[in-house]
């Protein structure tokens, strides 16, 4: 068993996970408020770093600022290009308290940002400023989750190099609280009918405006009480669910309409990276084959350091 892939049993940190998701939404919405719209909402995610999750630089007039969750020192680090900075502690505290502290930190840095206080993609959500329900933070499990994200991010980026068509960056969506990477066939998709709490219909439609094969990782929830890797296609070909995928622990979840691979099956494998790559590749092939993608023009060998494409 690889010690680089930590154990993150969802039941042990469920409350911390719920609170942390809301904290990332506050930070993510700040980025959303200050960043020009990019296709498929690619302007809103966070990104995995060597210390946690970051917004990347956010423009603010002639300055820029960056907000990073640091899961080693357990702080939210707000750094401005003019050399000023503030830190907000990651510790057991209500969402309302964290929200107030973050907005005060920005005010201290002469940054004025207004956001929609209601969380996205969470049913019956409470406004950030009024949420005294969610107040858990177990630093050990928050750090373990980040370390799992770090490993997934590395493998997703390697997988991404085997595709010459349009592909998303590997990014962390704070609404659904998952790390994702998406490949595109290049063709338009039928209008997306799905909805999500707190998300405009127009945003959902634009996110799925083109055919995709998308894979990702999330810590649990949505009826799945364990961390898992997932893979789905939109639109979903009729034969998609019946395609053979690997490894043996992977399966199609009819309720979620996507393939799942429990994180523990990767974590405990003799070669976690190869096991995860097997899942990513075989589920992509399931989408590409049943969706009649032009694979010859879209695929290539996985990239290698220092070796240019021929």
N, C-alpha and C positions, 0 to 999 in steps of 0.2 A: 504494500500500500504506500502510495506516494505521500509524504508529509507536506508537499507543496500544495496539495489540494485538501484544504481543511474540512473537517466535519461540521456541517451547519444544519443540524436537525431543526426543522421549521418550528416544531412544538416548543422548543427550548427558547426561542427568541421571537416568537410571533408578535408579542407586544412591542418589542424594540423595532421590529421590522415595520410595523404599522406606523409608529412614530417617525422613524427615519424616512419612510416614503413621503410623509407630509412635509418634513423638513426639506427634502430635496425638491418638492414641488414649489415651496416658497422661493428657493434659489433659482429653480428653473423658470418660474414665472417672471422673475426679475430679468433673466436673460431674454425671455420672450418679449418683454415690454420694450427692450432697447435694441433689438436686433432685426434688421430687415428680413422680410419673409423669404424663405428659401423653399424650393420644391419639396413636397412630402414632409413638411415641417422639420426639415433637417437643421433649421436654425435654433431649435429649442433644446436638444438633448444635452446631457453632460457627457464627459469623457473620462475614461479610466486613466489614472496617473500612477506614478511610483509611490504616492502617498494616499491616494483616495480617489475622489471624483471632482472634476473641475468644469466650470462653465466655458473655459478658454477666455481670451480677452473680449470684453464687452465694450463697445464704443459709447463714449459719453462726451459730447461736444469735442473738444480738442484733447481730451484725456481718454484713457481706457482703464477699466478695472476688471479684476478677475476674482472669482469666488471659488475656493477650493475646500471641500471636506477633507480634512486630514485625519485619517483613522489610526495614525501612529501617535500623534499628540492629542488627538480628540478635540480638535477645534475646527471651526469654520474660519478660514483665513481669507480676509477681504483685502486685496492688495491693489493699489492704484498706481498708474504709470508715473505719477509725480513723486513717488517715493513714500507716500503715506499709506497706512494700513490700520486695520482693526481686526480683532479676533473675538469670536463668539464661542463660548465653551459648548462642547458636546457632552452633555451630562443629563441625568434624569431631570427633566423640566417639561412643562406643558408646551404644546404647540403654540399657544397664545404667548407664552413668555419668550419662546425662541423667536417667534415672528416679531415681537416688539423689539427684541435685542438686535435682530438683523436690520430692521428698518432704522433703529437708532444709530447703528454703526455706519450705515450709508449716509444718514443725515450728518453725522460727525465728519464724514469725508466730503461733505458738500455735494452729495449725489442725491438727487430727488427722483424717485421712481414710484409710480403707483401701479398696483397690480390688482387683478380680480382675486378676492380673498377666498373664493370657494375652490376647493380641490377639484381636479379633473379625474375622470374615470373611476370615481369612488361613489357608490350609491349612498344616498342620505348623508352627504358630506356636511361637515360643520365648518363654518368660516374660520380661517386661521386665527383671527383676533379673539374668537369666542371659544376656541377649542381647549378646554381644560380636561378633556377626557383622555387624550393620548399624551402620556408623559414618561414613557419608559425609554431607557437607554442603557443597554449592557454593552460596554465598550469592547469586551472580548468578542462577542458575537458580531458586532458591527465590523470589527477588524477582520474576523474570519470571512464574512461575506465579501468584503473588499478583496481579500486575498483570492477568493474563488473567482471574483470578477476579473482579477488580474490574469489568472490562468486562462479563463474563457476568452478574454480579450486577445491574448497572445495567439490562441489557436484560431479564433475567428479571423484574425488578420492574416494568418498563414493561408487559411481557406480562401480568403478573398482574392489572393493573388492568382488563383487558377481560373480567372474569368476576365475576358477582355471586353465584355459588354458593360452596360451601365450597372454600377454597384454602389450601394450606400457605404459611407464610412461605418466603422464599428462604433456604435454610440449607445448611450444609456438613456432610455426614455423614462423620465420621472413620473409620467402619468400612469403607465402600467408597471413601472418599477422593474424594467428588464433591460438586459443588454441585447442588442440585435444587430444583424447584418442582413442586407437584402440584395438579391440579384433580380434583374429585370430582363424580360424577353425582348423588349423593344416595341411591343405592340400595346395599343390602348386596351383597357379593360372595360367591361360593362360597368355602369354606374354602381358604386358600392352602396348596398342597402343598410349596412350596419350602423348602429348608434352607440354612443358611450356617454355616461353621465358627465355633464359639464363641458362637453366638446361639441362645437357647432357642427351641424350636418355637412356644411361646406368644407370644413377641415377634414372630416373623415373621407369625403368623396375625393378630395384632391390627394390625400395620402395614398389612396388605392386607385389612382387614375390609370395606371398601367399594370400589366400582368407582372406578378412577382412570385418568387420563391424566397421565403424569409425564414431565417433561423435565429434562435436566441436562447437566452438563459434567464430564468427568474427563480426567486428563492422559495416560492410556494404561495398558495392562495388560490383564489378563483376555483375553489373546490378541490384543489390538489394540495394536500398537506405535506408536500415534500419538495425540495429543490429539484428542478428538472431543466433539461434542454428541450427545445421544441422546434418544430419545422412545419410550415404550412404553405399552401399555394393559394393565390387569388388571381383569377377565379379558380375554384377548386374543380379539377377534372373529375368526372364520375369514377374513373378507375384509380384515382390517386390513392385512396385509402387501402386498396388491395395490392399495392406494389410491395415487393420484398425489400425491406430495409435492414440495415445492420447497425449495431451488433444485435445479438439475440434478445437483449433486454429491452430493445426499442419496441414500441407498439403504437397503434393508432387509437387515439382517444376520441370516441364518437361524439361526446358532449362538446369538447373543445374543437373538434374537426381538425386536429393536427396530430402529427407524430410526436411522441414524447420519449425521452430517454432519461431515466432517473439520474440525478447528479451522483448518487452513491455508486451507480454502476460504472461511472467514469472514475470517480475518486478511488475506488477499490480495484480498478483494473491494473494489470501488470504494466501496461503502457497507456496511461490516461489520454495523452495527446492523440495517439493513433486511434484509440477507441472513439474519441469525439470526432475526429476527422472522418472516420468511417460513417458515423451517423450523419454528419453534415453532407458528405458527398452522396451517400445513397438516397437521402431524402430529397436532395436537389435533383438527382437523376429521376426520382419518382415524379417530380413536378415537371421536369423538362421533357421526359418521354411521353407522359400522358397529356401534356399541354402542347406537344408538337413544336417545341422550341427549335430554332436553327442552331443546334449545338455546335456544328462545325465552325461557325463564324463567331460563336460566343465564348468558347472554352479554350483553355491553353494549359500548359503544364504549370504546376505550382512553382512560384518564384523561388529563387535562391539568392542569398546575399551576394552582392557584387557581380552577378551574372546578368547582363542586359538581355532583353528579348531579342531573338534572332530575326 
